[in-house]
């Protein structure tokens, strides 16, 4: 590990308990910053309501730290939107945001569009499939942004159990993302959960970043933020344990392919063949190939979108 990264680990890694909520509230009032929480959601009716309810109860009504909770529904076929609204979130459908640009499937697409329907100076992203959710996931990662003007992006770090096995979650992180970062962007080797879906950032940073439309969004954002604001502007906060729905091996393979492509584009922008990933599943006549396209599209920095500039002036 680089000496620079070792110093960064000591200076920019904290625990959620290091900044009590009342301290954060005082900093929020002193600086006048506002906080938006965004949950990208697709068929998450089983968990999204509980997450919204905890945030609203503890960080909106209990302590007014969060100014808005927005669930962006990316085309759910279940009652995700109804459950989220009943719990107290404002629900916006992905396709209703910036309709002149047709939406494509993908988590990064939803996060990018969320900048147009939120107003917070600090935007906090939380995955909608978390179970046993704690408000520390929000207060912990917005804390450094409220109290330290030199910090621009904060990732949550946590243990990720896989069933009864502690620390065995995050398979794509260990098999794909961590090797890529250590080899090509060693300054980012200190992040415990580089692909984690819980992170907060200043709007002034997010609006200048391109957003890969799919699963590569977290890696792309981390790499681009490093180049834009530098390592010392990035941080991580320990929020405990993350319990969530795990995807099967094939889905993880598609996720890994998208992440690899995101890294590839950042290593060598050029005329690259649009990649595909073929996976195999046993059928009636033996192993059957299934080929998927790999997400390669990226949305431009939001500052280049006319509607965003107009909205900010208004």
Secondary structure in CASP SS format (residue, H / E / C, confidence):
PFRMAT SS
TARGET T0000
AUTHOR 0000-0000-0000
METHOD secondary structure of the structure
MODEL  1
X C 1.00
X C 1.00
X H 1.00
X H 1.00
X H 1.00
X H 1.00
X H 1.00
X H 1.00
X H 1.00
X H 1.00
X H 1.00
X H 1.00
X E 1.00
X E 1.00
X E 1.00
X H 1.00
X H 1.00
X H 1.00
X C 1.00
X C 1.00
X H 1.00
X H 1.00
X H 1.00
X H 1.00
X H 1.00
X H 1.00
X H 1.00
X H 1.00
X H 1.00
X H 1.00
X H 1.00
X C 1.00
X C 1.00
X C 1.00
X E 1.00
X E 1.00
X E 1.00
X E 1.00
X E 1.00
X E 1.00
X E 1.00
X C 1.00
X C 1.00
X C 1.00
X C 1.00
X C 1.00
X C 1.00
X H 1.00
X H 1.00
X H 1.00
X H 1.00
X H 1.00
X H 1.00
X H 1.00
X H 1.00
X H 1.00
X H 1.00
X H 1.00
X H 1.00
X H 1.00
X H 1.00
X H 1.00
X C 1.00
X C 1.00
X C 1.00
X C 1.00
X C 1.00
X E 1.00
X E 1.00
X E 1.00
X E 1.00
X E 1.00
X E 1.00
X C 1.00
X C 1.00
X C 1.00
X C 1.00
X C 1.00
X C 1.00
X H 1.00
X H 1.00
X H 1.00
X H 1.00
X H 1.00
X H 1.00
X H 1.00
X H 1.00
X C 1.00
X C 1.00
X E 1.00
X E 1.00
X E 1.00
X E 1.00
X H 1.00
X H 1.00
X H 1.00
X C 1.00
X C 1.00
X C 1.00
X C 1.00
X C 1.00
X C 1.00
X C 1.00
X C 1.00
X C 1.00
X C 1.00
X H 1.00
X H 1.00
X H 1.00
X H 1.00
X H 1.00
X H 1.00
X H 1.00
X H 1.00
X C 1.00
X C 1.00
X C 1.00
X C 1.00
X C 1.00
X C 1.00
X C 1.00
X E 1.00
X E 1.00
X E 1.00
X E 1.00
X C 1.00
X C 1.00
X C 1.00
X C 1.00
X E 1.00
X E 1.00
X C 1.00
X C 1.00
X C 1.00
X C 1.00
X H 1.00
X H 1.00
X H 1.00
X H 1.00
X H 1.00
X H 1.00
X H 1.00
X H 1.00
X H 1.00
X H 1.00
X H 1.00
X H 1.00
X C 1.00
X C 1.00
X C 1.00
X C 1.00
X C 1.00
X E 1.00
X E 1.00
X E 1.00
X E 1.00
X E 1.00
X E 1.00
X E 1.00
X C 1.00
X C 1.00
X E 1.00
X C 1.00
X C 1.00
X E 1.00
X C 1.00
X C 1.00
X C 1.00
X C 1.00
X C 1.00
X H 1.00
X H 1.00
X H 1.00
X H 1.00
X H 1.00
X H 1.00
X H 1.00
X H 1.00
X H 1.00
X H 1.00
X H 1.00
X H 1.00
X H 1.00
X H 1.00
X C 1.00
X H 1.00
X H 1.00
X H 1.00
X C 1.00
X C 1.00
X C 1.00
X C 1.00
X C 1.00
X C 1.00
X C 1.00
X C 1.00
X C 1.00
X C 1.00
X E 1.00
X E 1.00
X E 1.00
X E 1.00
X H 1.00
X H 1.00
X H 1.00
X H 1.00
X C 1.00
X C 1.00
X C 1.00
X C 1.00
X E 1.00
X E 1.00
X C 1.00
X C 1.00
X C 1.00
X C 1.00
X H 1.00
X H 1.00
X H 1.00
X H 1.00
X H 1.00
X H 1.00
X H 1.00
X H 1.00
X H 1.00
X H 1.00
X H 1.00
X H 1.00
X H 1.00
X C 1.00
X H 1.00
X H 1.00
X H 1.00
X E 1.00
X E 1.00
X E 1.00
X E 1.00
X E 1.00
X E 1.00
X E 1.00
X E 1.00
X C 1.00
X E 1.00
X E 1.00
X C 1.00
X C 1.00
X C 1.00
X C 1.00
X H 1.00
X H 1.00
X H 1.00
X H 1.00
X H 1.00
X H 1.00
X H 1.00
X H 1.00
X H 1.00
X H 1.00
X H 1.00
X H 1.00
X H 1.00
X H 1.00
X H 1.00
X H 1.00
X H 1.00
X H 1.00
X H 1.00
X C 1.00
X C 1.00
X C 1.00
X C 1.00
X C 1.00
X C 1.00
X C 1.00
X C 1.00
X E 1.00
X E 1.00
X E 1.00
X E 1.00
X E 1.00
X E 1.00
X E 1.00
X E 1.00
X C 1.00
X C 1.00
X E 1.00
X E 1.00
X E 1.00
X E 1.00
X E 1.00
X E 1.00
X E 1.00
X E 1.00
X C 1.00
X C 1.00
X C 1.00
X C 1.00
X E 1.00
X E 1.00
X C 1.00
X C 1.00
X H 1.00
X H 1.00
X H 1.00
X C 1.00
X H 1.00
X H 1.00
X H 1.00
X H 1.00
X H 1.00
X H 1.00
X H 1.00
X H 1.00
X C 1.00
END
